Amino acid sequence: MLQTPRLSLRPLQLADAIQVQPLFAQWEIVKQLNNKVPWPFPDDGVHTFYRDVALPAVERGDEFYWMLRLKDDLQQKIIGCIHVVLNAEDNRGFWIAREWQGRGLMTEAVAEVTRFWFEDLEQPVLRVKKARDNAASRAISLRQGMRRIAEVEADYVSGRLPSEQWELTAEDWRARR
């Protein structure tokens, strides 16, 4: 489990799928995610993904998933998710429910997961790919001190889009701390 000033980041569990399904299965959430996400999103899409893809990757030690919850929410409802992937060209992904966007919560989660990436996993570089027009995600990368290293085209739920590859080295991350 990871913590930020306002969030608890708890490891993914299969039971989380019930809460996540209605939050995630929205066009505004998925449109700029990898085209591996099916659309229209199936009624059991989250459960199937967690069971067949995410949890097996976690068990192998290839990926880490955390569900975001507000610390001061007594019901501890899930508001989003963040994950990292080892041995890939795109190491981090995240989403947050629409009602919680624009409050700096994902910036907090990203900072803590980046710390985990460099300190706990001892990775030398963090790379992320995003749709060029994903302004909120781009802003988070800029705040972290990431630099754009390439412009590419990539396939998303909404289609093929101009994209950017960003990176942050462990050395640059430590220098900013």
C-alpha positions as CSV (number, residue, x, y, z in Angstrom):
1,M,0.0,0.0,0.0
2,L,1.2,3.5,-0.8
3,Q,0.1,6.8,0.7
4,T,-0.1,10.5,-0.3
5,P,-1.3,13.4,1.7
6,R,-4.9,12.8,0.5
7,L,-4.9,9.3,-0.9
8,S,-4.5,5.6,0.0
9,L,-3.2,3.6,-3.0
10,R,-4.2,0.0,-2.3
11,P,-3.2,-3.0,-4.4
12,L,-5.8,-4.2,-6.9
13,Q,-8.1,-6.9,-5.8
14,L,-10.7,-8.8,-8.0
15,A,-13.5,-7.5,-5.7
16,D,-12.6,-3.9,-6.8
17,A,-14.2,-4.6,-10.2
18,I,-17.7,-4.0,-8.9
19,Q,-16.9,-0.4,-7.9
20,V,-14.7,0.3,-10.9
21,Q,-17.1,-1.0,-13.7
22,P,-19.5,2.0,-13.6
23,L,-16.6,4.6,-13.2
24,F,-14.4,3.2,-16.0
25,A,-17.0,2.3,-18.6
26,Q,-17.4,5.9,-19.8
27,W,-16.2,7.4,-23.1
28,E,-14.5,10.4,-21.5
29,I,-12.4,8.0,-19.3
30,V,-11.4,5.4,-22.0
31,K,-11.2,7.4,-25.3
32,Q,-7.5,8.2,-24.9
33,L,-6.5,4.8,-23.5
34,N,-4.8,2.0,-25.4
35,N,-7.0,0.4,-28.0
36,K,-6.8,-2.9,-26.1
37,V,-9.7,-1.5,-24.1
38,P,-12.9,-2.7,-25.9
39,W,-15.6,-0.2,-26.9
40,P,-18.4,-0.4,-26.3
41,F,-17.2,-1.6,-23.0
42,P,-18.7,-4.9,-21.9
43,D,-20.7,-5.2,-18.8
44,D,-18.1,-7.6,-17.2
45,G,-15.1,-5.8,-18.8
46,V,-13.4,-4.7,-15.6
47,H,-13.9,-8.1,-13.9
48,T,-12.6,-10.0,-16.9
49,F,-9.5,-7.7,-17.3
50,Y,-8.6,-7.9,-13.6
51,R,-9.1,-11.7,-13.5
52,D,-7.4,-12.5,-16.9
53,V,-4.8,-9.8,-17.4
54,A,-4.0,-7.5,-14.4
55,L,-3.9,-10.0,-11.5
56,P,-1.8,-12.6,-13.4
57,A,0.7,-9.8,-14.3
58,V,0.8,-8.7,-10.7
59,E,1.4,-12.3,-9.6
60,R,4.3,-12.6,-12.1
61,G,5.8,-9.4,-10.7
62,D,5.5,-7.7,-14.2
63,E,3.0,-5.1,-13.2
64,F,1.7,-3.2,-10.1
65,Y,-1.8,-1.8,-9.8
66,W,-3.2,0.5,-7.1
67,M,-6.7,1.6,-6.6
68,L,-7.0,5.2,-5.5
69,R,-9.2,6.0,-2.4
70,L,-9.5,9.3,-0.5
71,K,-8.2,8.9,3.0
72,D,-11.0,11.0,4.6
73,D,-13.8,8.9,2.9
74,L,-15.1,6.6,5.5
75,Q,-16.6,4.3,2.8
76,Q,-13.2,4.2,1.0
77,K,-14.8,4.3,-2.4
78,I,-12.5,3.8,-5.4
79,I,-11.9,7.0,-7.4
80,G,-9.3,5.8,-9.9
81,C,-6.4,3.6,-10.7
82,I,-2.7,3.8,-11.5
83,H,-0.3,1.1,-12.6
84,V,3.3,0.6,-13.7
85,V,4.6,-2.0,-16.1
86,L,8.2,-3.4,-16.0
87,N,10.1,-4.2,-19.2
88,A,7.9,-2.2,-21.6
89,E,8.1,1.0,-23.7
90,D,5.1,2.5,-21.8
91,N,5.6,2.1,-18.1
92,R,2.8,3.9,-16.5
93,G,-0.9,4.4,-17.0
94,F,-3.7,5.9,-15.0
95,W,-7.3,7.1,-14.9
96,I,-9.5,9.0,-12.4
97,A,-13.3,9.2,-12.2
98,R,-14.6,12.4,-13.8
99,E,-15.9,13.9,-10.6
100,W,-12.4,13.8,-9.1
101,Q,-10.5,15.2,-12.1
102,G,-8.9,18.6,-11.8
103,R,-8.2,18.5,-8.1
104,G,-4.5,17.4,-8.2
105,L,-5.3,14.0,-6.9
106,M,-3.7,12.1,-9.8
107,T,-0.6,14.4,-9.5
108,E,-0.2,13.1,-5.9
109,A,-0.7,9.5,-7.0
110,V,1.8,9.8,-9.8
111,A,4.4,11.4,-7.6
112,E,4.2,8.5,-5.1
113,V,4.1,5.8,-7.8
114,T,7.1,7.4,-9.5
115,R,9.0,7.3,-6.1
116,F,8.1,3.6,-5.9
117,W,9.3,3.1,-9.5
118,F,12.7,4.6,-8.9
119,E,13.3,3.8,-5.2
120,D,11.6,0.5,-4.6
121,L,11.9,-1.1,-8.0
122,E,15.2,0.7,-8.7
123,Q,14.3,1.3,-12.4
124,P,16.7,3.6,-14.4
125,V,14.0,5.3,-16.5
126,L,10.3,5.8,-16.6
127,R,8.6,6.1,-20.1
128,V,5.0,7.0,-20.8
129,K,3.1,7.4,-24.1
130,K,0.1,9.6,-24.4
131,A,-2.2,11.1,-27.0
132,R,-0.8,14.6,-27.8
133,D,-4.2,16.2,-27.1
134,N,-4.4,14.6,-23.6
135,A,-3.7,18.0,-21.9
136,A,-4.3,16.8,-18.3
137,S,-1.9,13.8,-18.6
138,R,0.6,16.1,-20.4
139,A,0.5,18.6,-17.5
140,I,1.3,15.8,-15.0
141,S,4.3,14.8,-17.1
142,L,5.6,18.4,-17.2
143,R,5.1,18.9,-13.5
144,Q,7.1,15.7,-12.9
145,G,10.0,17.0,-15.0
146,M,9.5,14.5,-17.8
147,R,10.8,15.4,-21.2
148,R,9.2,14.6,-24.5
149,I,11.5,12.3,-26.5
150,A,9.5,11.4,-29.6
151,E,6.4,12.1,-31.5
152,V,4.6,9.0,-32.8
153,E,1.2,7.8,-33.9
154,A,-0.6,5.3,-31.7
155,D,-3.9,3.5,-31.5
156,Y,-6.4,4.4,-28.8
157,V,-10.0,3.6,-28.1
158,S,-11.0,6.7,-30.1
159,G,-8.7,5.8,-33.1
160,R,-5.2,6.5,-34.3
161,L,-3.9,9.7,-32.8
162,P,-0.8,11.8,-32.8
163,S,1.1,10.8,-29.6
164,E,4.1,11.7,-27.6
165,Q,6.6,9.5,-25.8
166,W,7.9,11.0,-22.5
167,E,10.6,10.0,-20.2
168,L,12.1,10.7,-16.8
169,T,15.5,9.2,-15.7
170,A,16.2,8.3,-12.1
171,E,19.0,10.8,-12.1
172,D,16.8,13.6,-13.2
173,W,14.1,12.6,-10.8
174,R,16.5,12.6,-7.9
175,A,17.9,16.0,-8.9
176,R,14.4,17.5,-8.7
177,R,13.7,16.1,-5.3
